[in-house]
């Protein structure tokens, strides 16, 4: 049903979205709007033509969605003529979600300490389905990895932090994960088969932390350690990413010690006891 309040907001902005989209199938229209917002999150800025290509939708449909979302301040004009980007209202909504995450509040002081000591990018990830979602990130001073942005995600077999979230699950979940869909390959070092992935997961369990050696981005390595909650279940993963030589050679021992002890401290803050 058409919402008069929404109509008033749109009228104030001087635009009129197509009401038939909402009347005909509100759930489908909402899904399309969400997919458009996700596409803008990936693209940062994009033209309606580019969004139509990504979403496989007619350009007229994309224009109507953009018009309605812009009236609600969920998208806005981009820095280049004819482009759009996410609007300020989404920042408020996203901040409200992030602020209620206990693991982020417990982890941030530890992450800041690791960041100060190493100067590398520090991540905090949680599992959502078959993905690891980054809910906190402190950018490195030397290099800033673009593979996992704040709010972004990677499949669970890609990178140290995501693999931690899978390694400390029961082995049945490893089997289920590889059966659900093919393993995405990002470099020649990505674990691309069941056996390769399981070897990485077993090694992570044996040493207490995961290592990513250029399996997501060439020249970049990462280390990840598990964060547990009061039930003893894996709750999150804290990780460090940076230049391979620095993390796997020059400062490897110090980085591992900082990471593992930091993850233990976060776990204790969440009520975990050995």
Buried (B, 14 or more C-beta within 10 A) or exposed (E): EEEEEBBEBBEEBEBEBBBEBBEEEEEEBEEBBEBBBEBBBEBEBBBBEBBBBBBEBEEEBBBBBBBBBBBBBBBBEBEEEEBBBBBEBBEEEBEEEBEEBEBBBBBBEBBEBBBEBBBBBBBBBBBEEBBBBBBBBBEBEEBEBEBBBBBBBBBBBBBBBBBBBBBBBEEEEBEEBBEEEEBEEBBEBBBBEBEBBBEBBEBBBEEEBBBBBBBBBEEBBBBBBBBBBEEEEBBBBBBBBBBBEBBBEEBBEEBBEBBBBBBBBBBBBBBBEE
